[in-house]
Amino acid sequence: MPFYLRKGLNFGPIRVNLSKSGLGFSAGVKGARIGINSQGRSYVHGGRHGLYYRKQLGSIRGNDSFKGDFSRNQLETEDIFTDTGLSFPQLAVKKESVQLPTIPANSHIKILYAGIGLIFIALFIKLIWVKAILGLLGVAFTFYHLRAKKTEKKFHKALLTLTQWETSEMNAERWNKTIENMNPDQAMVLGTHALPAWLEKQVQEEKILDIKQIKSFVSLDPEAATAIAVDTYRDVVEQLLSDHQLSEAEEAFIKLLEDKWHIPQDDIQKEQKLIKRFQRLREIQLQELPEITFSRDLVRGEKAYFEGDGRLLNLRVLNSWQQNRVRYREMGYVLDMEGKVRISSRVLEIQEGRNSRSYPIRQVQDIHLSVEEGVIEVYLSNRKNPLIISSPELFEMAGILNRVSEEEI
């Protein structure tokens, strides 16, 4: 989802974005976001792991308001974004579902039915000894069911209690008291289901325990425990990167999880690469930009900061259809130019062969970075629609363009 590379302030789930053209607001949860950009246009953006949905809701400014009566025949329009393979999406956090052991529930109901059936049949048997045997078996089956049901009820109660524990309550004494009179298999299933809730609680309270400490008193399958820890770690990384920023404190917290939960580095290579790209983006904003050389001559006083491969794209309607009084538009990027992208103290430039286009840095107002779609949208003061640029060096290009354009504020 897009965000302003310029300065931003967080107020809980709401983010305020500051730019030369005004204020922008956005709020939402993982996988969905609603906001108002600095031009006063509202939008909804949702989706995860390759499938995205985006809808413009219109303008909140008076001069953009709808004029005239609303026509009942007017169709609502919804846009669906399709990846045409022309952009360079960055690595995204991809979670894999963890299969937890089945929680027992009415596992002995068939035995109860069998017991009731035997008792019912015994009522119609004339031979006393046969009647007695069937009756006793029916009572035994029924008693076994009631006992198993009592055990299951105790298990569910224990699981509910465990999932509500605070981090300070996760100790051997409380655990042993909770699993009293349970067999080892039941205790292992209980611990495996409690572990995800415990790790999430630690993250919420920012009190991270060493997972070896938990394993010392909770019987856990080693592979299941590792999978749960990795899954929770990925969820935290995804949440921290959802606003497309990574502070030093957030980076330190991620490192703490890796150390305390003993996350195997081989399992989180994609996450590590993504985190490093956010680290580089932060460094660009904080450090002095180094000057480079261009493959073309510089004009007097011009300083070169970035040159790399890139594409200038246009967002187009690829297909459209109507259904249930809604007009759906399949949107995707088409290629405009492909070649070298350059950023200097003077211009943002795209060159393809002998053809080139340049845009004065002083006209750059807003820069939106979409990690999932692999593009940056550059809003210029003299253009209604943004420039859409993609590059294998997306983070580097976006960060440098933001820094250079800030010099013009």
Secondary structure by P-SEA (a helix, b strand, c coil): ccccccbbbbcccbbbbbcccbbbbbbbccccccccccccccccccccccbbbbbbcccccccccccccccccbbbbbbbbbbcccccccccbbbbbbbccccccccaaaaaaaaaaaaaaaaacccaaaaaaaaaaaaaaaaaaaaaaaaaaaaaaaaaaaaacccccccaaaaaaaaccccaaaaaaaaaaaaaaaaaaaaaaccccccccccccccccaaaaaaaaaaaaaaaaaaaaccccccaaaaaaaaaaaaaacccccccaaaaaaaaaaaaaaaaacccbbbbbccccccccccccbbbbbbbbbbbbccccccccbbbbbbbbbbccccbbbbccccccccccccbbbbbcccccbbbbbccccbbbbbcccccbbbbbbccaaaaaaaaaaaaaaaac
